[in-house]
Amino acid sequence: MTRPDATTIVDPMDAEKHPMSRFLREDRMPHIWCSSCGLGTTLTCFIMAVVETGIDPQKMAVVSGIGCTGRVAGYLNFDSFHTTHGRAIPFATGLALSNPELKVVVYSGDGDIVAIGGNHFIHAARRNMDILCVCVNNFTYGMTGGQVGPTTPLTAKATTAPYGSFEFPFNIPYLAVASGANYVARWTALHMRRLKRSFQEALNKKGFRVIEIISPCPTAFARKNRLGTGLDVLKYYHANSIIQHGADPRDATIDMGGKIIVGKFLDEDRPCYRDYVTENVSRQLGGK
Ligand code: SF4
């Protein structure tokens, strides 16, 4: 399969095609995402960021787990891996350690990253592994029918919680910062320009970088909670998002029907795991 090798979205020889078609596996189309789902918007921002940073897509690898977001690895025309549920980060860790030239990106959903893969998430952050971890958070397990997940807001309804969820949800930015990540940001699918900029920043950094994207799931979460269409959810984001760069992530909680704190919460340049290994092992071997 031909991989994109240029840094422009538009292929002038193929003007009748979708402008991003060269970055997508057309043989996998049509995609499975529901009308007005936020996932396509997040992927558009990601592709635009890759193009504008000038990173060679042939030196990138994208890894996803299972779920609606997990389809990203199958749709992107990059070297990619659609792994088992919750295991995207371990696969990505192997890639990042074995080939330091690769930009390794995990692109998965909240259920995948902080439920079944939650342990991998905190340990990859603790080790400051050289991975960009994109977590699309729609507050539910969309693909399997809208069950309660670890980010479902308190009192929100789900197919497995008809009276509301009474579990306290994870605050992903706080979890990432507390576990040792190098870069942590949160946006919604409405904040396309800012999300693209965060992707660009994170792609140009090393270490464990986390971008959470709050995204509409009109089919499962919004319907169960009577939030309206995908457009209604975007209007809600517009009215209720508060941009607070540098905010204490402990304050970035998300309450059902409440405000959503977005922004860049952390941007550090601590050496990543591989830097420590390279420096210390070569010093010890050199000292022998
Ligand atoms: Fe998107 Fe929800 Fe449909 Fe999955 S179920 S594709 S998250 S709208």
Residues whose N, C-alpha, C, O or C-beta is under 5 A from the ligand:
A	BS01	SF4	I32 W33 C34 C37 C68 N138 G142 M143 P216 C217 P218 T219 A220
